[in-house]
Amino acid sequence: MDQGINLYLVPTPIGNLKDITLRAIEVLKSADVILAEDTRTSGSLLKHLEISRPLQSYHIFNEHKTVQRLVDRMKGGEVFALISDAGTPAISDPGFLLVREVLAAGLDVQCLPGATALIPALINSGLPNDRFVFEGFLPHKKGRKTRIDNLVDEVRTMVFYESPHRLMKTLEQLAEAFGADRQACVSRELTKLHEENARGTLAELIEYYNSNPLKGEIVLTVAGKNPKA
């Protein structure tokens, strides 16, 4: 590991376990403590990688309570590695708060490159990717319509994360706001055996998923507004 780094953010596979990098394995084997969103999920991965290091829970429900203690331990010389259940930490996952406080304390943070669902889904979509906006998860209730309405004139390709049981609602709301003929792509089970990238208009995707079951993690990519329209 690099000298002087107090916190490493380590991407983990989003599906295919072969997508872990050699450097990620090296950091996880050397860290004093691994912070994991779900110790059961991460425990299985670490067992597969034959990594045996102290594992500590760090998730959205305890991060505010634990962040200062973690910073104090880093000041004492301990080196931490943060992982999420899948993909790159802090991208729609816990991590931002910890990074902010570690940097504010004058300590060093390093994020390793690696697996994330965002970029493969964007490129697989076939939609313009020279400029895009990542919206993460839409609000479940309050503020949801406002967020969508604010994107009506967005000309860049938009990328959303969504759950299977909310996808149809999202497709229908986007069709109502953007027009049913707006091009989009639903990517699910990325890097896994049954990976699927369904492309078409919002109307076509609504029709498709009315008769096809939805499972797995989903990335929804939607074309921006035609500037000439």
Secondary structure, DSSP 8 states (H G I E B T S, - for coil): --TT--EEE--B-SS-GGG--HHHHHHHHH-SEEEESSHHHHHHHHHHTT----EEE--TTTHHHHHHHHHHHHHTT--EEEE-SSBSTTSSSTTHHHHHHHHHTT--EEE-----SHHHHHHHHTS--SSEEEEEE--SSTTHHHHHHTTTT--SEEEEEE-HHHHHHHHHHHHHHH-TT-EEEEEESTTSTT-EEEEEEHHHHHHHHHSS---S-EEEEE----TT-
